[in-house]
Every structure is written in structure tokens, then in C-alpha cells.
Amino acid sequence: MTATPEFTARDVLQQVDRRLSLIEEDLRGLNAKVDDRFGVLDAKIADRFGVLDAKIDSKFHLVVGLILASWSSMMGTFLLK
């Protein structure tokens, strides 16, 4: 028969502690990677919304100008007739 090493509760708990420490380190690394990727994604989304916001502002000014021009044309027609 071969002799098997005896594991005490302390040995088992040290092994569990080591494995949990490794898992925690892996999770921290994964969390950092996810945060970095979401940071890049947030920056891209902010840039695109900035461009869209500028387009919407220019269209809004155009529409308001057309409405005011048509209103003043209509009022001019009524008042000068």
C-alpha cells in the first residue's frame, strides 16, 4: 500500500483561499477589460449623438425659418389686400 498524505482542515482551507484569491483576481481583470470596452463604446456613442444633435439643430433652424417666412408672407398678403 502506498501512503497517502494526510490533509488537515488548515491545508484544505489554504487551498480554498488560494483558489478564491485567483478567482477574485481574474474577476478584477475581467471587470477592468469590460470597463475599458464600455468606455470606448460610450465615447463613440457620445460622438455620434453630438453629430446627430448638430444636424437636428440645423434642421430645426431651417424649419423655424420656413414657418416664419410663410407666416409673414401670409400676413403681408392679408394686410396689403
C-alpha positions as CSV (number, residue, x, y, z in Angstrom):
1,M,0.0,0.0,0.0
2,T,1.1,3.5,-0.7
3,A,0.9,6.1,2.0
4,T,-1.4,9.0,1.2
5,P,-0.6,12.4,2.6
6,E,-3.0,13.5,5.3
7,F,-4.7,16.8,4.6
8,T,-5.7,18.8,7.6
9,A,-8.5,21.3,7.7
10,R,-5.9,24.1,7.6
11,D,-4.4,22.7,4.3
12,V,-7.8,22.5,2.7
13,L,-8.8,26.0,3.8
14,Q,-5.5,27.4,2.5
15,Q,-6.1,25.7,-0.9
16,V,-9.6,27.1,-1.0
17,D,-8.3,30.5,0.0
18,R,-5.7,30.4,-2.8
19,R,-8.3,29.4,-5.4
20,L,-10.7,32.1,-4.3
21,S,-7.9,34.6,-4.5
22,L,-7.2,33.6,-8.1
23,I,-10.9,33.8,-9.0
24,E,-11.1,37.3,-7.5
25,E,-8.0,38.4,-9.4
26,D,-9.5,37.1,-12.7
27,L,-12.8,38.8,-12.0
28,R,-11.0,42.1,-11.3
29,G,-9.1,41.8,-14.6
30,L,-12.3,40.9,-16.5
31,N,-14.1,43.9,-14.8
32,A,-11.3,46.2,-15.9
33,K,-11.5,44.9,-19.5
34,V,-15.2,45.4,-19.6
35,D,-15.0,48.9,-18.2
36,D,-12.4,49.8,-20.8
37,R,-14.5,48.5,-23.7
38,F,-17.6,50.2,-22.4
39,G,-15.6,53.4,-22.0
40,V,-14.6,53.2,-25.7
41,L,-18.2,52.4,-26.7
42,D,-19.5,55.4,-24.6
43,A,-17.1,57.7,-26.3
44,K,-18.2,56.5,-29.8
45,I,-21.9,56.9,-28.9
46,A,-21.3,60.4,-27.5
47,D,-19.5,61.4,-30.7
48,R,-22.4,60.1,-32.8
49,F,-25.0,61.8,-30.7
50,G,-23.0,65.1,-31.0
51,V,-23.1,64.8,-34.8
52,L,-26.8,64.0,-34.8
53,D,-27.5,66.8,-32.4
54,A,-25.8,69.3,-34.7
55,K,-27.8,68.0,-37.7
56,I,-31.1,68.3,-35.7
57,D,-30.2,71.8,-34.7
58,S,-29.5,72.9,-38.3
59,K,-32.8,71.3,-39.5
60,F,-34.7,72.9,-36.6
61,H,-33.5,76.4,-37.6
62,L,-34.4,75.7,-41.2
63,V,-37.9,74.7,-40.3
64,V,-38.5,77.6,-38.0
65,G,-37.2,80.0,-40.7
66,L,-39.6,78.5,-43.3
67,I,-42.5,78.7,-40.9
68,L,-41.8,82.4,-40.1
69,A,-41.3,83.2,-43.7
70,S,-44.6,81.6,-44.7
71,W,-46.4,83.3,-41.8
72,S,-45.0,86.7,-42.7
73,S,-45.9,86.2,-46.3
74,M,-49.5,85.2,-45.4
75,M,-49.8,88.2,-43.0
76,G,-48.4,90.5,-45.7
77,T,-51.0,89.2,-48.2
78,F,-53.9,89.7,-45.8
79,L,-52.8,93.2,-44.7
80,L,-51.9,94.5,-48.2
81,K,-55.1,93.2,-49.9
